[in-house]
Amino acid sequence: MSHDLIYSTRREFLHGTLGTLSLSATMPAFLVRTAEAAREEDKPNDKILVMVQLAGGNDGLNTVVPYADDNYHRARPGLAVKPADVLKINDHVGLHPALGGMKELYDDGLLAIVQGVGYPNPNRSHFKSMDIWHTADPGGRKHTGWLGRYIDNCCKGSDPPKPNAAIALMPEAPLALMGRDFSPLAFQDEHSLRWRSKNSSDNARKLFADLNDGRPAKPAGKGKKKHSNEALNFLRRATLEARLGAAEVHTAAKGRVHGPTGGRRGNLQGQLSLVLQMIAADFPTSVYYVSLGGFDTHANQTNRHRQLLTQLGTALRSFMAELKKHKLADRVLVASFSEFGRRVGQNASGGTDHGTAAPMFLMGTRIKPGMHHKHPALDRLDGGDLIHGCDFRRVYAAILRDWLETPPQRILHGQFAPLKIII
């Protein structure tokens, strides 16, 4: 096998197919012999982070509503939430009426709201702004994710971290989870764990088949370099870990803990239900990543935004309730973000355009509940946009230092004072 093929195949296992292997074939003998040993090495993590991405740019002003500010009502004559409908938190702000589930979490001391989160020189492109949040680098210099770097850092000096260290309930793993050495499992549900042959080279499929049949992989051709033992061992280990990861997901999905009711395949409640099952099954997973899309509300925002916030509040309330029911809540921190907020003024289509600062939410038994940072001023804007008061990397720094117990400067490559939000 050529040198190029070794690394092309390794890259495919890492970034394309590692978490999508089928259970339909019999596990080869060399995997069976080492399966139990690998399971013994995997220990459940005491602390788990669940990231909830609100894709599309959630309208923060209609989520955490400054109902007592006349500037808000003047800027949004057709979109402003009426004060009588707001789920009031204090004399100035409250939650959108569709967020009854999150208001319950707030009243129970399980919700912290960080207002006005953003970063300097904000970018209004969905893709670039999401990359900034994923890499924790507004300058665009980093090409790995902040959580991927965290997992790399935890396994520094040892074998590459196993793919089940982080799991994304998405078709493809987000950049946030991609490290230099680490690539996570990614799937929409337990039924989508499969070998995606149409996305893989013939060489990769051939090598995978050879490994499964227990035969040594053959050189690519006369005069070309044979593959190294190191590369073969890597692929065998990758095959084993991906197979075991898929098997464990299927086992967890059939477990006794069924998660919140009402969750459909692929929606947020369904994603969190599967996360709950994996946590209850003691997966050795540090980070779970789920997503709710549809927040790009340029037109006819009122009904669409209400539907999305209802899903969000209901799913999070149910997830936290099930964690408490199964005595798992003390192990889990939930953090929610969106790539940007919306502009202060409504547009002519009954919606809002791409803006800047927006709230973040943290949930769990170890957070400092309540409101953090002031709501962005509506009488002091930057070209019609909110001015952020809290850099999102301060929230990341708090998660890294106070929850994941790792020095944040190593991951964020800079000094950002951790927000005092985790106790």
GUPA-538191 format. One record per residue: x, y, z of N, C-alpha, C in turn. Coordinates in steps of 0.2 Angstrom, whole numbers, plus 5000, padded with zeros to 4 digits. Example, Ala and Ser with C-alpha at 12.3 -4.5 7.8 and 13.67 -1.06 7.14 Angstrom:
<mikols>
> 5066/4972/5039/5062/4978/5039/5066/4984/5039
> 5064/4989/5035/5068/4995/5036/5064/5000/5039
</mikols>
This chain:
<mikols>
> 5004/4994/5000/5000/5000/5000/5004/5006/5000
> 5003/5011/4996/5007/5017/4996/5006/5021/5002
> 5011/5025/5003/5011/5030/5009/5005/5035/5009
> 5004/5037/5003/4998/5042/5002/4991/5038/5004
> 4991/5032/5002/4985/5028/5003/4984/5027/5011
> 4990/5026/5014/4989/5025/5022/4986/5031/5025
> 4988/5037/5023/4986/5043/5026/4979/5045/5024
> 4978/5043/5017/4971/5045/5015/4966/5041/5018
> 4968/5034/5019/4963/5030/5023/4962/5032/5030
> 4968/5033/5033/4967/5035/5040/4963/5042/5041
> 4964/5046/5036/4960/5052/5036/4952/5051/5035
> 4951/5046/5031/4944/5044/5030/4941/5041/5036
> 4945/5037/5040/4942/5034/5046/4941/5039/5051
> 4946/5044/5051/4945/5049/5056/4939/5054/5055
> 4939/5056/5048/4934/5062/5047/4928/5060/5043
> 4928/5054/5040/4922/5052/5036/4918/5046/5038
> 4921/5041/5041/4917/5035/5042/4918/5032/5048
> 4922/5035/5053/4924/5031/5059/4918/5030/5063
> 4913/5034/5063/4907/5033/5068/4901/5031/5064
> 4902/5028/5058/4896/5026/5054/4897/5019/5052
> 4899/5014/5056/4900/5007/5054/4894/5003/5055
> 4892/4998/5051/4887/4994/5052/4888/4988/5057
> 4883/4986/5060/4883/4980/5064/4881/4974/5061
> 4879/4975/5054/4876/4969/5051/4881/4963/5050
> 4888/4965/5049/4893/4960/5048/4895/4957/5054
> 4898/4951/5054/4900/4948/5060/4907/4951/5062
> 4908/4953/5068/4914/4956/5070/4920/4951/5069
> 4925/4953/5066/4931/4948/5065/4934/4946/5071
> 4938/4940/5071/4941/4937/5076/4945/4941/5080
> 4950/4945/5077/4955/4949/5080/4951/4955/5084
> 4945/4957/5082/4942/4962/5086/4939/4959/5092
> 4936/4953/5091/4932/4949/5097/4937/4948/5102
> 4943/4946/5101/4948/4945/5106/4950/4951/5110
> 4950/4957/5107/4952/4962/5111/4946/4967/5113
> 4940/4965/5112/4934/4969/5113/4933/4970/5121
> 4933/4964/5125/4932/4965/5132/4937/4969/5135
> 4944/4968/5133/4949/4973/5136/4948/4980/5134
> 4945/4982/5128/4944/4989/5127/4938/4991/5131
> 4933/4987/5132/4927/4989/5136/4930/4991/5144
> 4934/4986/5146/4937/4987/5153/4941/4994/5154
> 4944/4996/5148/4947/5003/5148/4943/5009/5149
> 4937/5008/5146/4932/5014/5145/4928/5014/5152
> 4929/5020/5155/4926/5022/5161/4921/5028/5160
> 4915/5027/5163/4911/5033/5163/4914/5039/5166
> 4913/5045/5163/4915/5051/5165/4910/5054/5171
> 4913/5057/5176/4909/5059/5181/4905/5066/5179
> 4909/5070/5175/4906/5076/5172/4905/5076/5165
> 4899/5078/5163/4897/5077/5156/4894/5084/5154
> 4896/5086/5148/4894/5093/5145/4889/5091/5139
> 4883/5094/5139/4879/5094/5133/4878/5100/5130
> 4881/5101/5124/4880/5107/5120/4874/5107/5116
> 4870/5113/5116/4864/5113/5112/4865/5119/5108
> 4865/5118/5101/4866/5123/5096/4860/5125/5093
> 4858/5132/5093/4852/5135/5090/4855/5138/5084
> 4854/5134/5078/4857/5136/5072/4852/5141/5068
> 4855/5146/5065/4852/5151/5061/4852/5158/5064
> 4854/5158/5070/4854/5165/5073/4847/5166/5077
> 4847/5164/5083/4841/5165/5087/4840/5172/5089
> 4834/5175/5089/4832/5182/5090/4832/5182/5098
> 4838/5185/5101/4839/5185/5108/4834/5190/5111
> 4832/5195/5107/4828/5200/5110/4821/5198/5111
> 4819/5193/5107/4812/5190/5108/4812/5184/5112
> 4818/5182/5115/4819/5176/5119/4820/5178/5126
> 4825/5183/5128/4825/5186/5134/4823/5193/5133
> 4817/5195/5135/4813/5201/5132/4814/5207/5137
> 4816/5212/5134/4817/5218/5138/4810/5222/5138
> 4805/5219/5141/4798/5221/5140/4797/5228/5143
> 4801/5230/5148/4800/5237/5151/4803/5242/5148
> 4807/5241/5142/4811/5246/5138/4806/5248/5132
> 4805/5255/5133/4801/5258/5127/4804/5257/5120
> 4811/5257/5121/4815/5257/5114/4814/5250/5111
> 4813/5245/5115/4811/5238/5112/4805/5239/5108
> 4799/5241/5111/4793/5241/5108/4793/5246/5102
> 4796/5252/5102/4797/5256/5096/4800/5253/5090
> 4805/5249/5092/4809/5246/5086/4805/5240/5083
> 4801/5237/5087/4797/5231/5084/4790/5232/5085
> 4787/5236/5082/4779/5238/5083/4775/5231/5081
> 4778/5227/5077/4774/5221/5075/4776/5215/5078
> 4782/5215/5081/4786/5209/5083/4787/5209/5091
> 4786/5214/5094/4788/5215/5101/4783/5210/5105
> 4785/5207/5110/4781/5203/5115/4778/5207/5120
> 4771/5207/5120/4767/5211/5125/4769/5210/5132
> 4770/5215/5136/4772/5215/5143/4768/5210/5147
> 4761/5210/5145/4757/5205/5149/4758/5198/5147
> 4761/5197/5142/4762/5190/5140/4769/5187/5142
> 4774/5191/5144/4780/5189/5146/4781/5186/5152
> 4785/5180/5152/4786/5177/5159/4791/5180/5162
> 4789/5185/5167/4793/5190/5170/4799/5187/5175
> 4805/5189/5174/4810/5187/5178/4812/5192/5183
> 4812/5199/5181/4812/5204/5186/4808/5210/5183
> 4810/5216/5185/4806/5222/5183/4808/5224/5176
> 4813/5221/5173/4815/5224/5166/4815/5219/5161
> 4816/5212/5162/4816/5207/5157/4812/5201/5159
> 4811/5197/5154/4807/5191/5156/4808/5186/5150
> 4805/5180/5150/4806/5175/5145/4800/5176/5140
> 4801/5174/5134/4796/5173/5129/4790/5168/5132
> 4784/5170/5130/4779/5165/5133/4779/5158/5131
> 4783/5157/5126/4783/5150/5124/4789/5146/5128
> 4792/5149/5132/4798/5146/5136/4796/5144/5143
> 4789/5142/5143/4787/5140/5150/4791/5135/5153
> 4794/5130/5149/4798/5125/5152/4805/5128/5155
> 4808/5133/5152/4814/5136/5154/4812/5140/5160
> 4806/5143/5160/4805/5147/5166/4804/5143/5172
> 4801/5137/5171/4801/5132/5177/4808/5130/5179
> 4813/5129/5175/4820/5128/5176/4823/5134/5180
> 4821/5140/5178/4824/5146/5181/4821/5146/5189
> 4815/5145/5189/4811/5145/5196/4814/5140/5201
> 4816/5134/5198/4819/5129/5202/4826/5129/5203
> 4829/5135/5201/4836/5136/5202/4841/5132/5198
> 4839/5130/5192/4843/5126/5187/4845/5129/5181
> 4843/5136/5180/4845/5139/5174/4848/5146/5175
> 4854/5147/5172/4858/5153/5172/4857/5156/5165
> 4856/5163/5165/4855/5166/5158/4861/5172/5158
> 4865/5171/5153/4870/5176/5152/4868/5180/5146
> 4867/5187/5148/4865/5191/5143/4870/5195/5139
> 4868/5197/5133/4873/5200/5129/4879/5197/5127
> 4879/5191/5125/4885/5187/5123/4887/5188/5116
> 4894/5189/5115/4896/5190/5108/4903/5190/5108
> 4906/5194/5103/4913/5194/5102/4915/5200/5098
> 4921/5203/5098/4923/5209/5095/4922/5208/5087
> 4921/5214/5084/4920/5214/5076/4916/5208/5074
> 4910/5208/5076/4905/5202/5074/4904/5201/5067
> 4904/5195/5065/4903/5193/5058/4896/5190/5057
> 4892/5193/5052/4885/5191/5051/4884/5185/5046
> 4889/5182/5044/4888/5176/5040/4887/5170/5044
> 4882/5166/5043/4881/5160/5047/4887/5156/5047
> 4890/5154/5042/4895/5150/5042/4902/5152/5045
> 4903/5158/5044/4909/5161/5047/4908/5162/5055
> 4902/5165/5056/4901/5166/5064/4901/5159/5067
> 4897/5154/5064/4897/5148/5068/4904/5145/5068
> 4909/5146/5063/4915/5143/5064/4919/5147/5070
> 4918/5153/5071/4921/5157/5076/4919/5154/5083
> 4912/5153/5084/4910/5150/5090/4913/5143/5091
> 4914/5139/5085/4916/5132/5086/4924/5132/5087
> 4927/5137/5084/4935/5137/5085/4937/5141/5091
> 4932/5145/5094/4934/5150/5099/4939/5155/5096
> 4939/5157/5090/4944/5161/5087/4941/5166/5082
> 4939/5172/5084/4937/5177/5080/4941/5179/5074
> 4948/5178/5075/4953/5179/5070/4953/5174/5064
> 4950/5168/5065/4950/5163/5060/4957/5160/5059
> 4961/5160/5064/4968/5157/5064/4967/5149/5066
> 4962/5147/5070/4962/5140/5072/4958/5136/5067
> 4960/5130/5066/4956/5125/5062/4954/5119/5065
> 4954/5119/5072/4951/5114/5076/4946/5117/5081
> 4942/5113/5084/4937/5115/5088/4939/5116/5095
> 4936/5120/5099/4938/5121/5106/4937/5115/5110
> 4932/5111/5109/4931/5105/5113/4935/5099/5110
> 4936/5099/5103/4941/5095/5100/4948/5096/5104
> 4950/5102/5104/4956/5103/5108/4956/5101/5115
> 4951/5102/5118/4950/5100/5125/4951/5092/5125
> 4948/5088/5121/4949/5081/5121/4956/5079/5119
> 4959/5082/5114/4966/5081/5112/4971/5082/5119
> 4969/5088/5122/4973/5090/5128/4973/5084/5134
> 4967/5082/5135/4966/5077/5140/4970/5070/5138
> 4971/5069/5132/4974/5063/5130/4981/5064/5128
> 4984/5070/5129/4991/5071/5127/4996/5066/5130
> 5000/5064/5125/5005/5059/5127/5003/5052/5127
> 4997/5050/5126/4994/5043/5125/4992/5042/5118
> 4988/5036/5118/4985/5035/5111/4980/5040/5109
> 4979/5041/5103/4974/5045/5101/4967/5044/5104
> 4964/5049/5106/4957/5048/5110/4952/5044/5106
> 4948/5040/5110/4943/5036/5106/4938/5040/5104
> 4934/5038/5098/4929/5042/5095/4923/5043/5100
> 4922/5039/5105/4916/5040/5109/4917/5045/5115
> 4923/5048/5115/4924/5053/5120/4920/5059/5119
> 4917/5060/5112/4912/5065/5111/4907/5062/5106
> 4901/5064/5106/4896/5061/5102/4892/5067/5099
> 4891/5068/5093/4886/5073/5090/4880/5069/5087
> 4874/5071/5089/4868/5069/5086/4866/5073/5080
> 4870/5072/5075/4870/5076/5069/4873/5072/5063
> 4871/5074/5057/4873/5070/5051/4881/5070/5051
> 4884/5076/5052/4891/5076/5052/4893/5080/5058
> 4899/5078/5061/4902/5081/5067/4903/5088/5066
> 4901/5093/5071/4903/5100/5070/4910/5101/5071
> 4912/5107/5069/4919/5109/5070/4921/5109/5077
> 4917/5111/5081/4918/5112/5088/4921/5106/5091
> 4920/5100/5089/4922/5093/5092/4928/5091/5088
> 4930/5094/5083/4936/5091/5079/4943/5094/5082
> 4947/5089/5084/4953/5091/5086/4959/5089/5081
> 4965/5090/5083/4971/5088/5079/4971/5081/5078
> 4970/5077/5084/4970/5070/5084/4964/5067/5085
> 4959/5071/5087/4952/5068/5089/4947/5069/5083
> 4943/5064/5082/4937/5065/5078/4931/5061/5081
> 4925/5064/5082/4920/5061/5086/4916/5056/5082
> 4912/5052/5086/4906/5049/5083/4901/5054/5081
> 4897/5053/5075/4892/5058/5073/4887/5054/5070
> 4881/5054/5072/4875/5051/5069/4868/5054/5071
> 4863/5054/5067/4857/5057/5069/4853/5053/5074
> 4853/5046/5073/4850/5041/5078/4854/5035/5078
> 4852/5030/5082/4856/5024/5082/4855/5020/5076
> 4850/5021/5072/4848/5017/5066/4853/5020/5060
> 4856/5025/5061/4860/5028/5055/4867/5026/5056
> 4869/5022/5061/4876/5019/5061/4877/5014/5055
> 4881/5016/5050/4882/5012/5045/4888/5014/5041
> 4891/5010/5037/4897/5011/5033/4894/5015/5026
> 4896/5021/5026/4894/5025/5020/4898/5024/5014
> 4898/5019/5010/4902/5017/5005/4902/5022/5000
> 4897/5025/4998/4897/5030/4993/4901/5036/4994
> 4903/5037/5000/4907/5043/5002/4914/5041/5003
> 4916/5035/5002/4923/5032/5003/4926/5030/4997
> 4933/5030/4997/4937/5027/4991/4936/5020/4991
> 4938/5017/4985/4938/5010/4984/4944/5007/4989
> 4949/5010/4989/4955/5008/4993/4953/5007/5001
> 4949/5012/5003/4947/5012/5010/4942/5006/5011
> 4937/5005/5007/4933/5000/5007/4936/4993/5007
> 4941/4992/5003/4945/4986/5002/4949/4985/5008
> 4952/4990/5011/4956/4989/5017/4951/4987/5023
> 4945/4990/5023/4941/4988/5029/4938/4981/5028
> 4937/4979/5022/4935/4972/5021/4940/4967/5022
> 4947/4969/5021/4952/4964/5023/4953/4964/5030
> 4952/4969/5034/4952/4969/5041/4947/4965/5044
> 4941/4966/5041/4935/4962/5044/4936/4954/5042
> 4939/4953/5037/4940/4946/5035/4946/4943/5039
> 4950/4947/5042/4955/4944/5046/4962/4943/5042
> 4961/4945/5035/4967/4945/5031/4972/4951/5031
> 4978/4950/5030/4983/4955/5030/4981/4959/5024
> 4981/4966/5025/4981/4970/5019/4986/4970/5014
> 4985/4970/5008/4990/4969/5003/4993/4976/5001
> 5000/4975/4998/5003/4982/4995/4999/4984/4990
> 4999/4991/4988/4995/4994/4983/4998/4991/4976
> 5004/4989/4975/5007/4987/4969/5014/4986/4969
> 5017/4983/4964/5024/4982/4963/5028/4989/4963
> 5033/4989/4968/5037/4995/4968/5035/5000/4972
> 5029/4999/4975/5026/5004/4980/5027/5002/4987
> 5027/5007/4992/5029/5005/4999/5023/5001/5002
> 5025/4996/5006/5020/4993/5010/5018/4997/5015
> 5012/4996/5017/5009/5000/5023/5013/4997/5029
> 5014/5002/5034/5017/5001/5040/5013/4997/5045
> 5016/4994/5050/5013/4991/5055/5009/4996/5059
> 5012/5002/5060/5008/5007/5064/5002/5009/5060
> 5002/5010/5054/4996/5011/5050/4990/5006/5051
> 4993/5000/5050/4988/4994/5051/4985/4994/5058
> 4989/4994/5063/4987/4994/5070/4982/5000/5071
> 4983/5006/5068/4979/5011/5069/4972/5009/5066
> 4972/5007/5060/4965/5005/5057/4962/4999/5060
> 4966/4995/5063/4962/4989/5067/4959/4992/5073
> 4963/4997/5076/4960/5000/5083/4954/5004/5081
> 4955/5008/5075/4949/5012/5073/4943/5008/5072
> 4944/5002/5068/4938/4998/5067/4935/4995/5073
> 4939/4993/5078/4937/4990/5084/4933/4996/5088
> 4936/5002/5089/4933/5007/5093/4926/5009/5090
> 4926/5010/5083/4920/5012/5080/4914/5006/5080
> 4916/5000/5080/4912/4994/5080/4909/4994/5087
> 4913/4995/5092/4911/4995/5099/4906/5001/5101
> 4908/5007/5098/4904/5012/5099/4897/5012/5096
> 4897/5009/5090/4890/5008/5087/4886/5003/5091
> 4890/4997/5094/4886/4992/5097/4883/4995/5104
> 4887/4999/5107/4885/5002/5113/4879/5007/5112
> 4879/5011/5107/4874/5015/5106/4867/5011/5105
> 4868/5006/5101/4862/5001/5100/4859/4998/5107
> 4864/4996/5111/4862/4993/5117/4859/4999/5121
> 4862/5005/5122/4859/5010/5126/4852/5012/5123
> 4851/5012/5117/4844/5014/5114/4839/5009/5116
> 4841/5002/5118/4836/4997/5120/4836/4997/5127
> 4839/5001/5131/4839/5001/5138/4833/5003/5141
> 4833/5002/5148/4827/5003/5152/4825/5011/5152
> 4830/5015/5152/4829/5022/5152/4827/5025/5145
> 4821/5027/5144/4818/5028/5138/4818/5036/5136
> 4819/5040/5141/4820/5047/5140/4813/5051/5140
> 4814/5057/5138/4807/5061/5138/4803/5059/5133
> 4796/5059/5135/4791/5057/5130/4790/5062/5125
> 4788/5060/5119/4786/5065/5114/4792/5067/5109
> 4797/5064/5110/4803/5065/5106/4803/5061/5099
> 4803/5064/5094/4803/5061/5087/4810/5060/5085
> 4811/5055/5081/4818/5054/5078/4820/5061/5075
> 4826/5063/5077/4830/5069/5074/4828/5075/5077
> 4822/5076/5081/4821/5083/5084/4824/5083/5090
> 4824/5089/5093/4828/5091/5099/4827/5086/5105
> 4820/5085/5106/4818/5081/5111/4820/5074/5110
> 4820/5071/5104/4822/5065/5102/4830/5064/5103
> 4834/5069/5101/4841/5069/5102/4843/5069/5109
> 4839/5073/5113/4841/5073/5121/4839/5066/5124
> 4834/5063/5121/4832/5057/5124/4837/5052/5123
> 4840/5052/5117/4846/5047/5116/4852/5049/5120
> 4853/5055/5121/4859/5057/5125/4857/5054/5132
> 4851/5055/5135/4850/5053/5142/4851/5045/5142
> 4849/5041/5137/4850/5034/5137/4857/5032/5137
> 4861/5036/5133/4869/5035/5133/4872/5037/5140
> 4870/5042/5143/4872/5044/5150/4870/5038/5155
> 4864/5036/5155/4862/5031/5159/4865/5025/5158
> 4868/5023/5152/4871/5017/5151/4879/5018/5152
> 4881/5023/5155/4888/5024/5158/4892/5024/5152
> 4891/5028/5146/4895/5029/5141/4901/5033/5143
> 4907/5031/5141/4913/5035/5143/4914/5041/5139
> 4909/5045/5138/4908/5051/5134/4908/5057/5138
> 4913/5062/5136/4913/5068/5140/4908/5074/5137
> 4907/5074/5131/4903/5079/5127/4898/5076/5123
> 4892/5078/5123/4887/5077/5118/4885/5084/5115
> 4883/5083/5109/4882/5089/5105/4875/5088/5101
> 4870/5092/5102/4864/5092/5099/4862/5099/5096
> 4857/5099/5091/4856/5105/5088/4848/5106/5086
> 4846/5112/5086/4839/5114/5084/4840/5119/5079
> 4838/5118/5073/4839/5123/5067/4832/5127/5066
> 4833/5132/5061/4827/5135/5059/4826/5142/5062
> 4831/5145/5065/4831/5151/5068/4833/5157/5064
> 4833/5156/5057/4835/5161/5052/4828/5165/5050
> 4825/5169/5055/4818/5171/5054/4818/5178/5051
> 4820/5178/5044/4820/5184/5040/4812/5187/5039
> 4808/5182/5039/4801/5184/5037/4796/5180/5041
> 4790/5183/5043/4785/5180/5047/4787/5176/5053
> 4791/5180/5057/4795/5177/5062/4790/5175/5068
> 4785/5178/5069/4781/5177/5076/4779/5170/5077
> 4776/5167/5072/4774/5160/5074/4779/5155/5073
> 4784/5156/5069/4790/5151/5068/4794/5151/5074
> 4795/5157/5077/4800/5158/5083/4796/5155/5089
> 4790/5156/5089/4786/5153/5095/4786/5146/5095
> 4786/5143/5089/4786/5135/5088/4793/5133/5090
> 4798/5136/5088/4805/5134/5090/4806/5135/5097
> 4804/5140/5100/4805/5141/5107/4801/5136/5112
> 4795/5134/5109/4792/5129/5113/4795/5123/5113
> 4798/5121/5107/4802/5115/5106/4808/5115/5111
> 4811/5121/5111/4817/5121/5115/4816/5121/5123
> 4811/5125/5125/4809/5124/5132/4806/5118/5134
> 4802/5115/5130/4799/5108/5132/4805/5103/5132
> 4809/5103/5127/4814/5098/5127/4819/5098/5133
> 4821/5104/5135/4826/5105/5140/4823/5104/5147
> 4817/5106/5148/4813/5104/5154/4813/5097/5155
> 4811/5093/5150/4810/5086/5150/4817/5083/5152
> 4822/5085/5148/4828/5082/5149/4831/5083/5156
> 4830/5089/5159/4832/5090/5166/4828/5086/5171
> 4822/5085/5169/4817/5081/5174/4819/5074/5174
> 4821/5071/5168/4823/5064/5168/4830/5063/5171
> 4834/5068/5170/4841/5067/5173/4840/5067/5181
> 4836/5071/5184/4834/5071/5191/4831/5065/5193
> 4826/5062/5189/4823/5056/5191/4827/5050/5191
> 4832/5050/5187/4837/5044/5187/4844/5046/5191
> 4843/5051/5195/4849/5053/5199/4855/5054/5195
> 4855/5058/5189/4860/5059/5185/4862/5067/5184
> 4857/5071/5187/4858/5078/5186/4864/5081/5188
> 4867/5078/5194/4873/5081/5196/4879/5080/5192
> 4879/5076/5187/4884/5074/5182/4884/5078/5176
> 4879/5082/5175/4877/5085/5168/4877/5093/5168
> 4880/5096/5164/4880/5103/5163/4877/5104/5155
> 4872/5108/5154/4869/5109/5148/4871/5117/5146
> 4873/5118/5140/4875/5125/5138/4872/5126/5131
> 4868/5131/5130/4865/5133/5124/4868/5139/5121
> 4869/5139/5114/4871/5145/5111/4868/5146/5104
> 4869/5152/5101/4867/5153/5094/4873/5157/5091
> 4874/5156/5084/4880/5160/5081/4879/5167/5081
> 4873/5170/5082/4872/5177/5083/4865/5179/5084
> 4864/5185/5086/4857/5187/5088/4854/5190/5081
> 4849/5194/5082/4846/5197/5076/4846/5205/5078
> 4845/5209/5072/4845/5216/5073/4839/5218/5077
> 4840/5224/5080/4835/5227/5085/4829/5228/5082
> 4829/5232/5076/4823/5234/5072/4820/5228/5068
> 4814/5227/5068/4811/5222/5063/4811/5225/5056
> 4811/5220/5051/4811/5222/5044/4805/5223/5041
> 4804/5224/5035/4798/5225/5031/4794/5218/5030
> 4797/5213/5031/4794/5206/5030/4791/5203/5036
> 4791/5207/5042/4789/5204/5048/4794/5199/5051
> 4800/5200/5050/4805/5196/5053/4811/5201/5055
> 4817/5198/5056/4823/5201/5059/4829/5199/5055
> 4833/5203/5054/4839/5201/5050/4845/5200/5055
> 4851/5197/5052/4856/5195/5056/4859/5201/5060
> 4860/5199/5066/4863/5204/5071/4869/5202/5075
> 4869/5203/5081/4875/5202/5085/4874/5199/5091
> 4874/5202/5097/4874/5199/5103/4867/5195/5105
> 4868/5190/5109/4862/5186/5111/4863/5183/5117
> 4858/5180/5121/4859/5176/5127/4862/5169/5126
> 4866/5167/5131/4867/5160/5132/4864/5157/5138
> 4862/5151/5138/4859/5148/5143/4863/5142/5146
> 4864/5141/5153/4867/5136/5156/4862/5133/5161
> 4862/5126/5161/4857/5122/5165/4861/5117/5169
> 4859/5116/5175/4862/5110/5179/4861/5112/5186
> 4863/5107/5191/4863/5108/5198/4869/5112/5201
> 4874/5113/5196/4880/5116/5199/4881/5123/5196
> 4876/5125/5193/4877/5132/5190/4875/5137/5195
> 4877/5143/5195/4874/5149/5199/4868/5152/5195
> 4862/5150/5198/4856/5152/5194/4855/5160/5194
> 4851/5162/5189/4849/5169/5189/4852/5172/5183
> 4852/5179/5183/4854/5183/5177/4861/5185/5178
> 4865/5184/5173/4872/5186/5173/4873/5191/5167
> 4877/5197/5169/4878/5202/5165/4872/5206/5163
> 4872/5213/5162/4867/5217/5160/4864/5215/5153
> 4858/5217/5152/4855/5216/5146/4858/5222/5141
> 4860/5220/5135/4862/5226/5131/4858/5232/5130
> 4861/5238/5131/4857/5244/5130/4854/5245/5124
> 4848/5247/5123/4844/5248/5117/4844/5255/5115
> 4847/5260/5119/4848/5267/5117/4855/5268/5116
> 4859/5263/5115/4866/5264/5113/4868/5258/5108
> 4867/5259/5102/4868/5253/5097/4874/5255/5093
> 4876/5250/5089/4882/5250/5084/4879/5249/5077
> 4877/5255/5074/4874/5254/5068/4867/5250/5068
> 4863/5250/5073/4857/5247/5073/4858/5240/5077
> 4864/5238/5079/4865/5232/5082/4867/5233/5090
> 4865/5227/5093/4867/5227/5100/4875/5227/5101
> 4877/5230/5107/4884/5229/5108/4885/5224/5114
> 4889/5219/5112/4890/5214/5117/4893/5216/5123
> 4891/5213/5129/4894/5215/5135/4898/5209/5138
> 4898/5203/5135/4901/5197/5138/4904/5193/5132
> 4911/5192/5132/4914/5188/5127/4912/5181/5128
> 4910/5177/5123/4908/5170/5123/4914/5166/5126
> 4920/5168/5125/4926/5164/5127/4926/5164/5135
> 4923/5169/5138/4923/5169/5146/4918/5164/5148
> 4913/5162/5144/4908/5157/5146/4912/5150/5145
> 4915/5150/5139/4919/5143/5138/4925/5142/5143
> 4928/5148/5145/4933/5147/5150/4930/5144/5157
> 4924/5147/5159/4921/5144/5165/4919/5137/5164
> 4917/5135/5158/4915/5128/5157/4922/5123/5157
> 4927/5126/5154/4933/5122/5154/4936/5122/5161
> 4937/5127/5165/4940/5127/5171/4936/5124/5177
> 4929/5126/5177/4925/5124/5183/4921/5118/5182
> 4920/5116/5176/4917/5110/5175/4921/5104/5172
> 4925/5105/5167/4929/5100/5164/4936/5100/5167
> 4937/5105/5171/4943/5104/5176/4950/5104/5172
> 4950/5109/5167/4956/5109/5163/4958/5117/5162
> 4964/5119/5162/4966/5126/5161/4963/5129/5155
> 4959/5134/5155/4956/5136/5149/4961/5139/5144
> 4967/5142/5147/4971/5146/5142/4975/5141/5137
> 4975/5134/5139/4978/5129/5135/4974/5128/5129
> 4967/5129/5130/4962/5127/5125/4960/5133/5121
> 4960/5139/5124/4957/5145/5121/4963/5149/5118
> 4969/5147/5120/4975/5151/5118/4975/5158/5119
> 4973/5160/5125/4973/5166/5127/4970/5167/5134
> 4970/5173/5137/4968/5174/5144/4961/5177/5144
> 4956/5173/5146/4949/5175/5146/4946/5174/5153
> 4945/5179/5157/4942/5178/5164/4936/5174/5164
> 4936/5168/5167/4931/5163/5167/4925/5167/5171
> 4919/5167/5168/4913/5169/5171/4912/5165/5177
> 4910/5169/5183/4908/5165/5189/4901/5163/5189
> 4900/5157/5185/4893/5154/5184/4893/5147/5186
> 4898/5144/5188/4898/5137/5190/4901/5136/5197
> 4897/5133/5201/4899/5132/5208/4901/5125/5210
</mikols>
